[in-house]
Amino acid sequence: MNAIYLSGSGNTKHIVTLLLQELGGSGICAPIESEDAMKALEGDELLLAYPTMFSNIPYLVRDFINSHETAWKGKKIFLITTMGLFAGDGTGCAARLLKKYGAEITGGLQIVMPDSIGDCKALKKSKEQNKAIIEKADKRIIEAAKQMRAGKYPKEGLSFAAHMAGLFGQRLWFYNKTTGYKDNVKIDPSKCIGCGICAKNCPTQNIKIVDGKAVASSKCTMCYRCINHCPKQAMTLLGKTLYEQPTFDKNSK
């Protein structure tokens, strides 16, 4: 099984890596923005993973699926979403699109992980609480791998009930936030030192260094990599104030 994933703070990367390890696979495991993602796409059985955003798939993932529509026909695909609290039909959103292109959806998992939205007070927890969340997630992945090895694939987020929960729980109210790439990354030039870490981490190459300062364009997929790795806390996205810079490494220590 090959894996393609989008990971902002590192949560999704951790989940994918652990599942593949538990399944005993030796396939390609590639970030969605990398050249290796195209190599992974050549496999017959795939794992596609991403963080849920407002009970929807990130636009970068949707764009990737649509841009390679002929590649999905006949593929067996297992979907994973990570979430801070609620996913609804996070896996189902991608499943419906992939089925349209002829893919077979083998199952889905929706895993709670520590919140990664650093400029919003909601869902913030202590390091100890986040460690407990990760430990619970790891146990769920290990159990899911056991089931998958036995041929019993979880089906989370794929039912009609999950579809209704995602639609009325979040998606109808926040649909405009996930219908395309965004241009609302805010950079404080008085804090920015032009180090380039944000530009290096951006999966869509949305940020460039111009005259020694970071400048954002209009292709943000809201992954929060740039914000959570900025050494001077010069960036925000959904909020106006940065409260913390959560990453998987910080939460797991």
Secondary structure as a PSIPRED ss2 file (coil, helix, strand):
# PSIPRED VFORMAT (PSIPRED V4.0)

   1 M C   1.000  0.000  0.000
   2 N E   0.000  0.000  1.000
   3 A E   0.000  0.000  1.000
   4 I E   0.000  0.000  1.000
   5 Y E   0.000  0.000  1.000
   6 L C   1.000  0.000  0.000
   7 S C   1.000  0.000  0.000
   8 G C   1.000  0.000  0.000
   9 S C   1.000  0.000  0.000
  10 G C   1.000  0.000  0.000
  11 N H   0.000  1.000  0.000
  12 T H   0.000  1.000  0.000
  13 K H   0.000  1.000  0.000
  14 H H   0.000  1.000  0.000
  15 I H   0.000  1.000  0.000
  16 V H   0.000  1.000  0.000
  17 T H   0.000  1.000  0.000
  18 L H   0.000  1.000  0.000
  19 L H   0.000  1.000  0.000
  20 L H   0.000  1.000  0.000
  21 Q H   0.000  1.000  0.000
  22 E H   0.000  1.000  0.000
  23 L H   0.000  1.000  0.000
  24 G C   1.000  0.000  0.000
  25 G C   1.000  0.000  0.000
  26 S C   1.000  0.000  0.000
  27 G C   1.000  0.000  0.000
  28 I C   1.000  0.000  0.000
  29 C E   0.000  0.000  1.000
  30 A E   0.000  0.000  1.000
  31 P E   0.000  0.000  1.000
  32 I C   1.000  0.000  0.000
  33 E C   1.000  0.000  0.000
  34 S C   1.000  0.000  0.000
  35 E C   1.000  0.000  0.000
  36 D H   0.000  1.000  0.000
  37 A H   0.000  1.000  0.000
  38 M H   0.000  1.000  0.000
  39 K H   0.000  1.000  0.000
  40 A H   0.000  1.000  0.000
  41 L C   1.000  0.000  0.000
  42 E C   1.000  0.000  0.000
  43 G C   1.000  0.000  0.000
  44 D C   1.000  0.000  0.000
  45 E E   0.000  0.000  1.000
  46 L E   0.000  0.000  1.000
  47 L E   0.000  0.000  1.000
  48 L E   0.000  0.000  1.000
  49 A E   0.000  0.000  1.000
  50 Y E   0.000  0.000  1.000
  51 P E   0.000  0.000  1.000
  52 T C   1.000  0.000  0.000
  53 M C   1.000  0.000  0.000
  54 F C   1.000  0.000  0.000
  55 S C   1.000  0.000  0.000
  56 N C   1.000  0.000  0.000
  57 I C   1.000  0.000  0.000
  58 P C   1.000  0.000  0.000
  59 Y H   0.000  1.000  0.000
  60 L H   0.000  1.000  0.000
  61 V H   0.000  1.000  0.000
  62 R H   0.000  1.000  0.000
  63 D H   0.000  1.000  0.000
  64 F H   0.000  1.000  0.000
  65 I H   0.000  1.000  0.000
  66 N H   0.000  1.000  0.000
  67 S H   0.000  1.000  0.000
  68 H C   1.000  0.000  0.000
  69 E H   0.000  1.000  0.000
  70 T H   0.000  1.000  0.000
  71 A H   0.000  1.000  0.000
  72 W C   1.000  0.000  0.000
  73 K C   1.000  0.000  0.000
  74 G C   1.000  0.000  0.000
  75 K C   1.000  0.000  0.000
  76 K E   0.000  0.000  1.000
  77 I E   0.000  0.000  1.000
  78 F E   0.000  0.000  1.000
  79 L E   0.000  0.000  1.000
  80 I E   0.000  0.000  1.000
  81 T E   0.000  0.000  1.000
  82 T E   0.000  0.000  1.000
  83 M E   0.000  0.000  1.000
  84 G C   1.000  0.000  0.000
  85 L C   1.000  0.000  0.000
  86 F C   1.000  0.000  0.000
  87 A C   1.000  0.000  0.000
  88 G C   1.000  0.000  0.000
  89 D C   1.000  0.000  0.000
  90 G H   0.000  1.000  0.000
  91 T H   0.000  1.000  0.000
  92 G H   0.000  1.000  0.000
  93 C H   0.000  1.000  0.000
  94 A H   0.000  1.000  0.000
  95 A H   0.000  1.000  0.000
  96 R H   0.000  1.000  0.000
  97 L H   0.000  1.000  0.000
  98 L H   0.000  1.000  0.000
  99 K H   0.000  1.000  0.000
 100 K H   0.000  1.000  0.000
 101 Y C   1.000  0.000  0.000
 102 G C   1.000  0.000  0.000
 103 A C   1.000  0.000  0.000
 104 E E   0.000  0.000  1.000
 105 I E   0.000  0.000  1.000
 106 T E   0.000  0.000  1.000
 107 G E   0.000  0.000  1.000
 108 G E   0.000  0.000  1.000
 109 L E   0.000  0.000  1.000
 110 Q E   0.000  0.000  1.000
 111 I E   0.000  0.000  1.000
 112 V E   0.000  0.000  1.000
 113 M C   1.000  0.000  0.000
 114 P C   1.000  0.000  0.000
 115 D C   1.000  0.000  0.000
 116 S C   1.000  0.000  0.000
 117 I C   1.000  0.000  0.000
 118 G C   1.000  0.000  0.000
 119 D C   1.000  0.000  0.000
 120 C C   1.000  0.000  0.000
 121 K C   1.000  0.000  0.000
 122 A C   1.000  0.000  0.000
 123 L C   1.000  0.000  0.000
 124 K C   1.000  0.000  0.000
 125 K C   1.000  0.000  0.000
 126 S C   1.000  0.000  0.000
 127 K H   0.000  1.000  0.000
 128 E H   0.000  1.000  0.000
 129 Q H   0.000  1.000  0.000
 130 N H   0.000  1.000  0.000
 131 K H   0.000  1.000  0.000
 132 A H   0.000  1.000  0.000
 133 I H   0.000  1.000  0.000
 134 I H   0.000  1.000  0.000
 135 E H   0.000  1.000  0.000
 136 K H   0.000  1.000  0.000
 137 A H   0.000  1.000  0.000
 138 D H   0.000  1.000  0.000
 139 K H   0.000  1.000  0.000
 140 R H   0.000  1.000  0.000
 141 I H   0.000  1.000  0.000
 142 I H   0.000  1.000  0.000
 143 E H   0.000  1.000  0.000
 144 A H   0.000  1.000  0.000
 145 A H   0.000  1.000  0.000
 146 K H   0.000  1.000  0.000
 147 Q H   0.000  1.000  0.000
 148 M H   0.000  1.000  0.000
 149 R H   0.000  1.000  0.000
 150 A C   1.000  0.000  0.000
 151 G C   1.000  0.000  0.000
 152 K C   1.000  0.000  0.000
 153 Y C   1.000  0.000  0.000
 154 P C   1.000  0.000  0.000
 155 K E   0.000  0.000  1.000
 156 E C   1.000  0.000  0.000
 157 G C   1.000  0.000  0.000
 158 L C   1.000  0.000  0.000
 159 S C   1.000  0.000  0.000
 160 F H   0.000  1.000  0.000
 161 A H   0.000  1.000  0.000
 162 A H   0.000  1.000  0.000
 163 H H   0.000  1.000  0.000
 164 M H   0.000  1.000  0.000
 165 A H   0.000  1.000  0.000
 166 G H   0.000  1.000  0.000
 167 L H   0.000  1.000  0.000
 168 F H   0.000  1.000  0.000
 169 G H   0.000  1.000  0.000
 170 Q H   0.000  1.000  0.000
 171 R H   0.000  1.000  0.000
 172 L H   0.000  1.000  0.000
 173 W H   0.000  1.000  0.000
 174 F H   0.000  1.000  0.000
 175 Y H   0.000  1.000  0.000
 176 N H   0.000  1.000  0.000
 177 K H   0.000  1.000  0.000
 178 T H   0.000  1.000  0.000
 179 T C   1.000  0.000  0.000
 180 G C   1.000  0.000  0.000
 181 Y C   1.000  0.000  0.000
 182 K E   0.000  0.000  1.000
 183 D C   1.000  0.000  0.000
 184 N C   1.000  0.000  0.000
 185 V C   1.000  0.000  0.000
 186 K E   0.000  0.000  1.000
 187 I E   0.000  0.000  1.000
 188 D C   1.000  0.000  0.000
 189 P C   1.000  0.000  0.000
 190 S C   1.000  0.000  0.000
 191 K C   1.000  0.000  0.000
 192 C C   1.000  0.000  0.000
 193 I C   1.000  0.000  0.000
 194 G C   1.000  0.000  0.000
 195 C C   1.000  0.000  0.000
 196 G C   1.000  0.000  0.000
 197 I H   0.000  1.000  0.000
 198 C H   0.000  1.000  0.000
 199 A H   0.000  1.000  0.000
 200 K H   0.000  1.000  0.000
 201 N H   0.000  1.000  0.000
 202 C C   1.000  0.000  0.000
 203 P C   1.000  0.000  0.000
 204 T C   1.000  0.000  0.000
 205 Q C   1.000  0.000  0.000
 206 N C   1.000  0.000  0.000
 207 I E   0.000  0.000  1.000
 208 K E   0.000  0.000  1.000
 209 I E   0.000  0.000  1.000
 210 V E   0.000  0.000  1.000
 211 D C   1.000  0.000  0.000
 212 G C   1.000  0.000  0.000
 213 K E   0.000  0.000  1.000
 214 A E   0.000  0.000  1.000
 215 V E   0.000  0.000  1.000
 216 A E   0.000  0.000  1.000
 217 S C   1.000  0.000  0.000
 218 S C   1.000  0.000  0.000
 219 K C   1.000  0.000  0.000
 220 C E   0.000  0.000  1.000
 221 T C   1.000  0.000  0.000
 222 M C   1.000  0.000  0.000
 223 C C   1.000  0.000  0.000
 224 Y C   1.000  0.000  0.000
 225 R H   0.000  1.000  0.000
 226 C H   0.000  1.000  0.000
 227 I H   0.000  1.000  0.000
 228 N H   0.000  1.000  0.000
 229 H H   0.000  1.000  0.000
 230 C C   1.000  0.000  0.000
 231 P C   1.000  0.000  0.000
 232 K C   1.000  0.000  0.000
 233 Q C   1.000  0.000  0.000
 234 A C   1.000  0.000  0.000
 235 M E   0.000  0.000  1.000
 236 T E   0.000  0.000  1.000
 237 L C   1.000  0.000  0.000
 238 L C   1.000  0.000  0.000
 239 G C   1.000  0.000  0.000
 240 K C   1.000  0.000  0.000
 241 T C   1.000  0.000  0.000
 242 L C   1.000  0.000  0.000
 243 Y C   1.000  0.000  0.000
 244 E C   1.000  0.000  0.000
 245 Q C   1.000  0.000  0.000
 246 P C   1.000  0.000  0.000
 247 T C   1.000  0.000  0.000
 248 F H   0.000  1.000  0.000
 249 D H   0.000  1.000  0.000
 250 K H   0.000  1.000  0.000
 251 N H   0.000  1.000  0.000
 252 S H   0.000  1.000  0.000
 253 K C   1.000  0.000  0.000
